[in-house]
Amino acid sequence: MADTVNHAAGFRWTIIGQVVGQGALLAGSILLSRALGPSDFGLFAMVSVIGSISGIIVSFGVTHAIVQQQKLSQLQLSSLFWFNLALGILFAALFFLGAPLLAGFYDQPELITVSRWYSIVPLLTAFTNVPAGILTRDLNYKSQAVAVIIAVTLSYAISLFSVFHDAGVFAFVIQAALYQALLAIISFVWSRWLPSLSFSASSIIPVKKFSLPLLGSQVIDFLFFNLDVLLAGKFLGKRELGVYGRANALVMLPANNVGQLLAKSFFPIFSANQQQPKVLTDYYLRSTKVLLMLVLPALALLAFTAHDLILFLLGDAWLESANLVVLLAGLGIFGAVNTFNDSLIISQGRSKLLLKITIADKAILAISLFVGLKHGIAGLAIAKVFAVVLASVPRGFVVLRLTNINFFDFVKRFNAVLVALIALMLAELGLIMISGALPLFLRLVVTTVPAAGVYAAILFLMKEPALDDLKKLFRFNKK
């Protein structure tokens, strides 16, 4: 019972960090997008996608390993830290020296300077992994939430200040570097952990057995999931990439916020209940329903109001993103579910199985994207959604086996959510028809708030149990 209470409290702090942190991120991203435009946004995306892959390799799955293994000695933790740091130095050097190659690949000479300044980010990432893993293992979500809020807010504030001093695309680099630096400092302070001056390669062999397949899965997953970004930048240009990237970011905002939030919160619980299948199944079913109950209406409203929302937030320079948002809505739904299912699979120590699934579905994704590229950014969007939907099949099959859930019994649990979603969409269509002459902001309010109210009212009338689970997660207990 104590674990449940601690987890609920942890979840509340995680969502506070996610909502406030992502709110600051969204506000900062919108202001930077308005100030710099699609071309600068696309130029930075060319660098950051490669930088993010470097960050994943540097991280080496350490945070997940610390949580999944539960008990690691000081020698093991210190060895992992020094190993991470060595990888950080290596990839920072590779990034710096390889800048001309990256610029040549995209045929964008200005990427040389941008890439060399960005090379510090993989190095800074190396400092964060072990203390962040310790905080997650100990369910210390409060410290992590506050750390994210501080890091996001300060890094975006300083990067926005740099825009007014003609920093241009380097404002994005400043934000990324400051975020990692602040997160590392705060994580060390609040984890109350420091590495010892010792290293033992043999002490991290058990961790490597878990981390290597996970790392392979993460790199392949990220690389191929962002293959559309590489293709758009290479063959369509930085402006088209900026437009495509902004649409993708808007769609993945609710999916990432809710999906990663639940995945991060429940991963320690899934890991702790590896030997208790009934408890594991109960947690999975209830958390999945909360996930879909929140993501489905958010993406439906986003798709219906894409044109007005982008015009209001970003301005008419970004209106090309609106149609892409509609096309990519399915990506957000299945992307969130896949992220959550991956978390469950990893928590059960099945990282090798996940690697095999990832290799297979990413091969399908690559073929789809190369076919879709012939039809521009719209073709890329459709191809990516198709592949991600297909990728959910093997993941879903594995999860159903791990939790001993019958597929049809699983689907039946979502009747109320589906009924409420249909009602929301019908209400949205009616509201759009009657609000066309209203001013932009008022039209956005009229076409979203009442429809969301209809959705919530139907769930309440049908006595959807997931509403009670959601309330419990946010109910602060005095004990």
WOMO-V192242 format. One record per backbone hydrogen bond with DSSP energy under -0.5 kcal/mol. NH is the residue of the N-H (numbers start at 1). CO is the residue of the C=O. E is the energy in kcal/mol with one decimal. If there is no record, write none. Layout:
# WOMO-V192242
nh;co;e
NH;CO;E
NH;CO;E
This chain:
# WOMO-V192242
nh;co;e
5;1;-2.2
6;2;-2.9
7;3;-2.6
8;4;-2.5
9;5;-2.5
10;6;-2.6
11;7;-2.9
12;8;-2.1
13;9;-2.0
14;10;-2.3
15;11;-2.7
16;12;-1.9
17;13;-2.5
18;14;-2.6
19;15;-3.1
20;16;-2.5
21;17;-2.2
22;18;-2.8
23;19;-1.8
24;20;-2.4
25;21;-2.5
26;22;-3.0
27;23;-2.5
28;24;-2.8
29;25;-2.9
30;26;-2.6
31;27;-2.3
32;28;-2.5
33;29;-2.5
34;30;-2.4
35;31;-2.0
36;32;-2.4
37;33;-2.2
40;36;-0.6
41;37;-1.9
42;38;-2.8
43;39;-2.3
44;40;-2.3
45;41;-1.8
46;42;-1.5
47;43;-0.9
48;44;-3.2
49;45;-1.9
50;46;-0.6
51;47;-2.3
52;48;-2.7
53;49;-1.3
54;50;-2.0
55;51;-2.1
56;52;-2.0
57;53;-2.1
58;54;-2.6
59;55;-2.2
60;56;-1.6
61;56;-0.5
62;59;-2.2
65;61;-2.2
66;62;-2.6
67;63;-1.6
68;64;-3.2
69;65;-2.8
70;66;-0.9
71;69;-3.1
72;70;-0.6
77;73;-2.6
78;74;-2.7
79;75;-2.4
80;76;-2.4
81;77;-2.1
82;78;-2.5
83;79;-2.1
84;80;-2.6
85;81;-2.5
86;82;-2.2
87;83;-2.0
88;84;-2.4
89;85;-2.4
90;86;-2.2
91;87;-2.7
92;88;-2.0
93;89;-2.0
94;90;-2.4
95;91;-2.5
96;92;-2.2
97;93;-2.9
98;94;-2.3
99;96;-0.9
102;98;-2.0
103;99;-2.5
104;100;-2.2
105;101;-2.3
106;102;-1.8
107;103;-1.1
108;103;-2.2
111;108;-2.2
112;109;-1.8
114;110;-1.4
115;111;-2.9
116;112;-1.9
117;113;-1.9
118;114;-2.0
119;115;-1.0
120;117;-1.0
121;118;-2.2
123;119;-0.7
124;120;-2.3
125;121;-2.1
126;122;-1.1
126;123;-0.6
127;123;-0.5
127;124;-1.0
128;125;-1.3
129;125;-0.9
132;128;-2.3
133;129;-2.3
134;130;-2.2
135;131;-2.1
136;132;-2.2
137;133;-2.7
138;134;-2.1
139;136;-1.7
140;135;-2.9
141;139;-1.8
144;140;-1.3
145;141;-2.8
146;142;-2.4
147;143;-2.3
148;144;-2.4
149;145;-2.3
150;146;-2.5
151;147;-2.6
152;148;-2.9
153;149;-2.3
154;150;-2.5
155;151;-2.0
156;152;-2.2
157;153;-2.2
158;154;-2.4
159;155;-1.9
160;156;-2.6
161;157;-1.8
162;158;-1.8
163;159;-1.1
164;160;-1.1
165;162;-1.3
166;163;-1.6
167;162;-1.6
170;167;-1.7
171;168;-1.9
172;169;-1.3
173;169;-0.8
174;170;-2.6
175;171;-2.0
176;172;-2.2
177;173;-2.4
178;174;-2.4
179;175;-2.3
180;176;-1.8
181;177;-2.2
182;178;-2.8
183;179;-2.3
184;180;-2.1
185;181;-2.2
186;182;-2.4
187;183;-2.2
188;184;-2.1
189;185;-2.0
190;186;-2.5
191;187;-1.8
192;188;-1.0
193;188;-0.9
198;196;-2.2
204;200;-0.6
204;201;-0.9
205;202;-1.1
208;204;-2.6
209;205;-2.0
210;206;-0.9
210;207;-0.5
211;207;-3.4
212;208;-2.9
214;210;-1.2
215;211;-3.7
216;212;-2.6
217;213;-2.4
218;214;-2.7
219;215;-2.8
220;216;-2.3
221;217;-2.6
222;218;-2.8
223;219;-3.0
224;220;-2.5
225;221;-2.1
226;222;-1.7
227;224;-1.1
229;226;-0.6
230;226;-1.7
231;227;-2.6
232;228;-2.6
233;229;-2.5
234;230;-2.2
235;231;-2.8
236;231;-0.5
236;232;-1.8
237;232;-1.2
241;237;-2.1
242;238;-2.2
243;239;-2.3
244;240;-2.7
245;241;-3.2
246;242;-2.0
247;243;-1.8
248;244;-2.4
249;245;-2.3
250;246;-2.2
251;247;-2.1
252;248;-2.3
253;249;-0.9
254;250;-0.7
255;251;-0.9
256;252;-3.7
257;253;-2.4
258;254;-2.3
259;255;-2.6
260;256;-1.9
261;256;-0.6
261;257;-1.0
262;258;-2.5
263;259;-2.5
264;260;-2.8
265;261;-2.1
266;262;-2.8
267;263;-1.6
268;264;-0.6
270;266;-3.2
271;267;-2.5
272;268;-2.2
273;269;-1.2
274;271;-1.1
276;273;-1.4
280;276;-2.5
281;277;-2.7
282;278;-2.2
283;279;-2.4
284;280;-2.3
285;281;-2.6
286;282;-2.1
287;283;-2.4
288;284;-2.5
289;285;-1.8
290;286;-1.8
291;287;-2.2
292;288;-2.5
293;289;-2.5
294;290;-1.4
295;291;-2.6
296;292;-1.9
298;294;-1.1
299;295;-2.5
300;296;-2.1
301;297;-2.5
302;298;-2.0
303;299;-2.3
304;300;-2.1
305;301;-1.9
306;303;-0.7
309;305;-2.9
310;306;-2.5
311;307;-2.1
312;308;-2.4
313;309;-2.8
314;310;-2.6
315;310;-1.4
318;315;-1.7
319;316;-1.1
321;318;-2.3
322;319;-1.7
324;320;-0.6
325;321;-2.0
326;322;-1.5
327;323;-1.8
328;324;-2.3
329;325;-0.5
329;326;-0.9
331;328;-0.8
332;328;-1.3
333;329;-1.5
334;330;-2.2
335;331;-2.4
336;332;-1.9
337;333;-1.7
338;334;-2.7
339;335;-2.1
340;336;-2.0
341;337;-2.7
342;338;-2.5
343;339;-1.6
344;340;-1.6
345;341;-2.4
346;342;-2.7
347;343;-2.1
348;344;-1.0
348;345;-0.6
349;346;-2.3
350;345;-1.8
354;350;-2.1
355;351;-2.0
356;352;-1.8
357;353;-2.2
358;354;-2.7
359;355;-2.3
360;356;-1.9
361;357;-2.6
362;358;-2.1
363;359;-1.3
364;360;-1.3
365;361;-1.9
366;362;-2.4
367;363;-1.9
368;364;-2.3
369;365;-2.6
370;366;-2.1
371;367;-1.7
372;368;-2.8
373;369;-2.2
374;371;-1.0
375;372;-2.1
376;373;-1.8
379;375;-1.0
380;376;-1.9
381;377;-2.1
382;378;-2.3
383;379;-2.4
384;380;-2.3
385;381;-2.1
386;382;-2.3
387;383;-2.1
388;384;-2.4
389;385;-2.4
390;386;-2.0
391;387;-2.1
392;388;-0.9
392;389;-0.8
393;390;-1.3
394;390;-0.5
395;391;-1.1
396;392;-2.4
397;393;-2.2
398;394;-2.3
399;395;-2.4
400;396;-2.4
401;397;-1.7
402;398;-2.6
403;399;-2.1
404;400;-0.7
405;400;-2.0
410;406;-2.3
411;407;-2.3
412;408;-2.0
413;409;-0.9
413;410;-0.7
414;411;-2.0
415;412;-1.4
418;414;-2.4
419;415;-2.4
420;416;-2.5
421;417;-2.1
422;418;-2.2
423;419;-2.1
424;420;-2.2
425;421;-2.2
426;422;-2.2
427;423;-2.5
428;424;-2.5
429;425;-2.2
430;426;-1.9
431;427;-2.4
432;428;-2.3
433;429;-1.6
434;430;-1.3
435;431;-0.9
438;435;-1.5
443;439;-2.8
444;440;-2.0
445;441;-2.0
446;442;-2.7
447;443;-2.0
448;444;-0.6
448;445;-1.0
449;445;-2.0
452;448;-2.5
453;449;-2.1
454;450;-2.2
455;451;-2.0
456;452;-2.3
457;453;-2.5
458;454;-2.2
459;455;-1.8
460;456;-2.1
461;457;-2.7
462;458;-2.3
463;460;-1.3
464;459;-2.4
467;464;-1.6
468;464;-0.6
468;465;-0.6
469;465;-1.8
470;466;-2.3
471;467;-2.1
472;468;-2.4
473;469;-1.8
474;470;-1.0
474;471;-0.6
475;471;-0.7
475;472;-0.6
476;474;-0.8
